[in-house]
Amino acid sequence: MHLKTNGLRHKLQQLTWPIFFETLLIMMLGVVDTTMLSQYSDNSVAAVGVVNQLLTMIFILFNVTVTGTSVLCSQYFGCDDVKSFVKVMGVSILFNAVIGGVISLSLVFFSGTFLQWMDIRPDLMGEAKSYMEIVGGFAFLQALSLTVSAVMRSANRPKYAMYVTLLVNLLNIVGNYTLIFGKFGMPELGVTGAAMSTSFCRFVAMTVLFVVLFTRLVNNFSFSLFRPFPWEQLRNLLRIGIPAAGEQFSYCLSQVVIIYFINILGNEALAAQAYVRNIVIVGYLFSLSIAQGNAIIVGNMVGAGKKKVAYLMGLFCLKRTLIITALVSVVVIVVAKPILGFFTHNPEIITIAFAAIIVDAFLEQGRAAVLIFLLGLRSAGDVIFPVVLGLFSM
């Protein structure tokens, strides 16, 4: 069965590009913070880099239901089961609202403890604690936005989330410029200003996403679908989401351990790591976007009982992803030094970062293949193998 006859290549493009730009714009929130703070202080970049790595690991808890939502909604959408689709959506939003609230409070009241566990350097503690309390305190906004975005993607509506994220990025640039450097009559707040701007933008994103969800996708939402409470849907979400979150948590834990050792090397190494992460993210985004587009199609096809088509789609995406990732890695190496020179004038940071970027070019090929296979398997309902592989490799 040829993929072209099913129109799936065209569908993949329709899904992948909006997902790519949405994910790029989401990550641009962190890149904008790093870029603007680099003009403020290298120490500020290092402090925010440590916090963002820790927050990324903690935010994995949100993916317990977000991953399950993506898998189940894509399968229910594929077989036109509207009631089950809406039930999964509602249960996931409620669950992540509760989990997000608990995590937000924990990050506010125990921010100092978390940073001490990271053995952060004393000269970075003040800025890092301020950033974590503000951004972490509004973590529940990210939890809800991720859930709504997952629902829209599963229903083949990725463009809505992309447009919302574009709006948020424009607001964040203006907010950062105003609050970090004290423009337009506002005080110069540095890292605190970046945190305030990012949190406000996440609030705007969540609000707009909910408006779009209930006006463009779910027009006749009824609470009667949740009486009695659909415990079966929650169990299904957790059955898929907990193993998936375990696999992602193992990866993020490995990154936190790496950050711990980089922190021992000094502020220059920490700043270099933050810059490298923001530069090499482009190659990762291409492979992640194709993998997520493939996962949505695989879920739709499995839901419709077309497993052979899902298998062929996975192989097609793997070939394309490896080629694209290799080309992007070459481009990143070529332009790396000029970009690093924009971020910082410290020669030690530039030397460390450029060496890491060269190593990352080889890493991206393996990561691309892993993303295609693991997200595809998960979307087809196999949640055990990705966890076993993830725990073994990390």
N, C-alpha and C positions, 0 to 999 in steps of 0.2 A: 504494500500500500504506500503510495508516494505522498509525501507530506504536502506537495504543492496542490494536489487534487483536492485536498481537504481545506485549503485556504489557511492552514495553520501557520505558515511562514509569515503571511501578512498579519495574522492575529498576533503573532509573537512580536512583530515590530510595533504594532499598536499598543501592546502592553509594555514592552521593554523601554521605549524612549520616555514615556511619561514617568515610569518607575525610576529610570536613571536620573532624570532631572529632579524629580521629587527628592530622591535620596541624596543627590548632590547638594540640593538646596538646604536640606536638613543638616547635612554635615557642614555646609557653609556657615551655619550659625557659629560652630566652633572655630572654623577657619577665620571668620571675620573677627572673632574675639582675639584669636592668636595674632592675626596680622596687625590689628590696631594696638594691642598691648605690646607688640614688639617695638612699636614706635614710642612706647611709654617706658618699658623696662624689661630686660631679659629675665630678671628674677620674677616678674609678674607672669611671664609666659611659663616659666618653670613651675610656679605655684599652681596655676590654672591647669597645666598639663597633668600634674599629679592628681588633682581633684577629678578631672574629667575621666581619667583612667579608672579611678575608684567608683565614680558614678556610673560608668558604663557597666561595670560588673554588677552593681546593685540593681541597675535598671533591667538586668536579665530577668529578674523576678516578674516583670511585667509581661515578658514573653511566654510565661507559663500558659496564659490564656490567649495571647495574641497569635501564637503559632497554631494552637488548636483552632482558633477562629478562622484563620486563613485556610487550613485544611478542610474543615467541616463546611464552611460557607462555600468554598469553591466546588466541593462535591455536591452539596445541596443545590447550588446554582446550576450545576451541570445536569441534574435530573429534575429541575423545575419544582423543587419542594420548597415553596415560599414560606410556609409556616415554620418549618424547621430552621430555615435560614434566619428568620426574624428572631426565633427563640435563642439561637446560638448568639446572635448579635447582642440581644438584651442581657443575657446571662454574663457574657464576656465584659460588657460595659460596667455592669454592677460589680462584678468581682474585681476588676482592675481599679474601680473607684475606691473600693475598700482597701485593697492592698496598697494602692498609691497613697492614700491618706496615712496609713500606718508608717510607710517608708518615709514620707515627707516629715512626719513628726520625729522619727528616729534620727534623720539626718540633721535636723535642727538642734535637738537636745544632746546628741552624742557626736557632733562633728569633730570636736577636739579629740575624742577617744579614737575615732576611726583614723584620723590623721597621725596620731601617735603610733598606731599599729603599723602605719606605712613608714614610720621612722623618718618623717619629713624633717628637713633641716630647720633649725630654730628661726633663721632669718626669713624663711618662707611661710612660717606657721600663720602669721597674722592675716596675710592676703588669702592664703588657702582656706582658712577657717571662714572668713567673710564670704568667699565665693561659694563654699559648700553650703553654708547656712541659707543663703538666698536661693541659689539654683536648686539645691536639694529640697528646700522647704516647699517649693512649687513643683516637685517631681510628679505629683498626681496629675498635673496638666499633661505631661508627656505620656503618662500611662493611658489616659483617655484618648489623646490624639492618635497614638499608635493603634489603638483598638479600632477606632472609626476608619482610619486609613486602611487597615487590613480588610475590613468589611468591603470597602469600596473597590479595592484591588480584586478581591475574590469575585466581585460582581462585574468584573471587566470595566470598571470606571476609574482608572488610575489618574485621569487628567484632572479631576476635581482636587485631589490632594496636592497635585503638582502646582496648580494655580494658587492654592492657599499658601503653600510653602514659599512661593515666589514673593507673594505679598509680605509674608513674615520677614523674609530676608531683607527686603527694602526697608522695612521698619527697623530692623535690627542694626543696619548700617547707620541710619540716622540716629538711633538711640545710643549706639556706642560712641559715635563721634561727639554727641552732645554731652554724655555723662562721663566718659573716660577723660576727655580733655577739658571739660568745663566750658562748653560753648553755649551761645544763645542765653546767657545769663544764668546758666546752671553751674553748680559747684563742680570742681575737678575731683572725681571720685575714683579714678583708676580701676582696679579690679572690681571693686564694689559696683561701680557704674556699669561695667560689662555684665555683671551678674544680674543687675536690675533690668537692663535692657533685654537680655536673653529671656528672663522669666516673663516679662510683660509680653514679649512676642509669642511665647508659648501659650499664654492665655488667649491672645487673639486667634492663634491657630486653632485651638480647641473649640472656641466659640463658633468660628466660621465653619469648621468641619461638621459640627453638630447641626447647624442650620442647613447646610447642603445635604447632609444625610437624610434629614426628615422632610426635605422639600423636593429632592431630586431622585432619591432611591427608595425610601420607605415612606410612601405617601399616606398609607392607612394603618399606621402603627396602633395596636390595640393591647392594653394591659390584660385583657381577658386571656390572651395566649399564655400568660404567666400565672394563671390560677387554674389548678394548683401549680406551685413552683416547679419548673422543669428540671428536676434533679438529675434526670438521665442525661440531659444536654450538658450540665455542669460536669458530670462524671466523664463524659466523652471528651470534653475540653481538657480536663486534667489528665486523662489517660494519654492524650497526645502531647499536651503542653509540658507536663512535668519532665518526662524523659528528654524532650527537646531542649527545655531550659537547662537540664543537667549537662547536656553536651555543650551548650553555649557558655554555661557557667564555668566548666572546666577550662575552656579556652580563655575566658576573661581572667580566671584565677591565675593561669600561667602568665598572662600579660602583667598582672599586678605583681607577681613574683619578680618578673623582669624589671619592672619599674623600681621595685625595692632595691635591687642590686645596682641599677643605674643611678639611683639616688645616692648610693655610697660613693660613686665615682665623682660626684660634684655637680654644681649648678650648670656648668657648661654641657655636660652629658645629658642632663635633664632637658635643657632647652633644645639641644640637638634632636632628642627623641621627639619632642613636641613638633618641631619643624618638619622632620621626616614624615611623621604620621600624616600631617596635613598635605604634604606633597605627593606621596605615593598613593594617596586615597583614590586618585583618578583611575588607576588600573583596577583596583579593587571594586570600584563602582561599576565598571563595565561588566565584570564577571558576575557581581552580585545581581545586577539588574536583569541580565539574561537568565540567571538561575531562578530569580523570582518570577519572571515571566513564564519560564518553562514550568515552574511548580504550579502556577495557576492553571495552565493548559492541561498539565498532567492530572490535576485534581478534577477539572471539568470532564476530561476523557474517562477517568476511572469512575466518576459518578455516573457517566452515561454508558458504562460497560464497555468502553473501547480501550482495553489495556494495551493492545498491540500498537495502536496509534501513540499512546503515551510513551511506550518504549522507544519507538522511532524518533519521537520528538526529543527525548533525552539525548540520544546519540547525535542528532543534528546540532543541538545546542552546545554539546561538548566540543565538537570540532570548531565551530565558529568562535567559541569563547577562548580557546587556546590560541588561535591565530590573532584575535583582537588584543588579547592581553599581552602577547609577545611584542606586538607593534607599539602598544602604549608604553610598555616598559622601556623600550629603546628611546622613545621620545622623551620620557621623564628623565632618563640619564643625561640626554643631550642638554636639556634646559635646566637641570638641577642647580648648577652653580650660580647662574644669574638669579634664579628665584631665591636661593639661600642668601645671596648678596643683598637682596631687597629686604629680607627679614632681619638680618643682622650683619654687622661689620666685624664681629669677633672671628678671627681666623681659625681658632681652635674649634669653635662650634661648627664652622663650615667644613673643616676637614673631617670631623667625626660624622657629620650628617651625610656628606657625599659618599663616604665608604659604606654607610648603612644602606643608602639608596641603591648602590650597585648590588649588594647582597640581596636586597628585596626583589630585584628583577627576576631572580631565579625562584624565589619564594612564591611569586604571584602565579606561576604556572601550576604549581601544585595546589594552591588555594583555589584557583579557578575550577579545576577538576573536582575537588572536594565539594565546592558549593553546588555545582550542577547535580552531582549524584546524591548528596545528602538532602538537599531541598526537594529533589524529585522523589526520592524514596519516602520522605516524610509526608509529602503531599499525597502519595499513593496509599498512605496509611501505615507504612513500616516505620515505627518510631524507635525500635530497639537497636537495630544495626547502627544507625548514626550515633547513638549514645555510646555503644561499645567501642566503636572506632574512635570517637572523640576522646573518651577517657583514656584509651590506650595510647593515642598519639600525643596527648597533652602531658 
